[in-house]
Amino acid sequence: MPARTVGKGPVSHGEEPAALNSINFSDGTLDNANMKRRHHSPAFRWVVMGIIFLTNVGGVFAQSDSQSRDTGDRPAWIHFERAQEAARPGPERDYAEALRLFSRALSAQPVYPEAYIGMARVYVAEGDIALARRYYQRALEQSGSLEIPDEEFELRLELARLLEQEGADREYRNALQRIVNEDPVFNADSESTQRRAMRERLFESGLNRVLILYRLDFPQSLEAHRELADYLLQESDPRRREQAVEHLLFSVVEIAGRAVNAIIDHEFDYQFTTVADLILTAQRYPEVRRYLQEMGFVELLLKLATALDDVPEEGAQRAAAEIRNDVEATLSLQR
């Protein structure tokens, strides 16, 4: 009898093994009828069943090992990075996959505020504000474990904006106030003299003099100052609108200082003189011009002038007029 070999092929669940569909001989392939006649040997059937069993068991162990490597053996940060990639805008974005991977990151490392922030952002994008708020709160509870501590300000600001979307105006205002209270110049007792001096100088000598004398370097609270000022300007009480002056002043000083430093990178001997000169000089350097535009610097100046209109203190109206004149001079030269 010619020698025969059993053909091997991949075995998948729910399909008949390839070894039972055809058996190759050196003189050709038999049809099913011949196969049936030749396969009555019990020993042969046990051999085939053993091969099938070992193949299936091997597949199960391989699948189990693959799943183990995909979950248990990978550190949390790998799941986090993959989740970030899945949530990134683009044709491949998959929010469901992002949530699954953020959850795996938290299973591997329960104290992981960045993963909670990631989940919250996904729920914001999906319009589920209640779940987003829950995960922002969990992230805030773990904020002491943030890899970059200053990201707590961004976390608080995102939560504040979520409160605004919910229509929780008072909570929104209070959340912004808590952020600006962390500003070392705006709130700390040791720096309260500078805060008061900046306001007094504004009324006595105008904004240009303030920008010559003072620089701020705490951008973490900048957006909270801006948004809190916008909130206060909408109040009907003039005394509340007056409170917007300091928040707008801090924002203008912060932005102007950064623009001045950027110009100095190009012109080492540049010195600030007026708001109009700053804006015109910035036009020579695309990155500085773009920065002022993105920060809405001119609009911020006009808001400050508007807020000063409600201040009864002497010099406030004069300061407002100076700001408007500088803005108008800049716009007329750019026309």
Buried (B, 14 or more C-beta within 10 A) or exposed (E): EEEEEBEEEEBEEEEEBBBBEBBEBEEEEBEEEEBEEEEEEEEEEEEBEEBBEEBBEEBEEEEEEEEEEEEEEBEBBBBBEBBBBBBEEEEEEBBEBBBBBBBBBBBBBEEBBBBBBBBBBBBBBEEBBEBBBBBBEBBBEBBEEBEEEEBBBBBBBBBBBBBBEBEBEEBBBEBBBEBBEBBBBBBEEEEEEBBEEBBEBBBEBBBBBBBBBBBBEBEBBBBBBBBBBBBBBEBEEEEBBBBBBBBBBBBBBBBBBBBBEBBEEEEEEBEBEBBBBBBBBBEEBEEBBEBBEEBBBBEBBBBBBBBBEBBEBEBBBBBBBBBBBBBEBBEEEEE
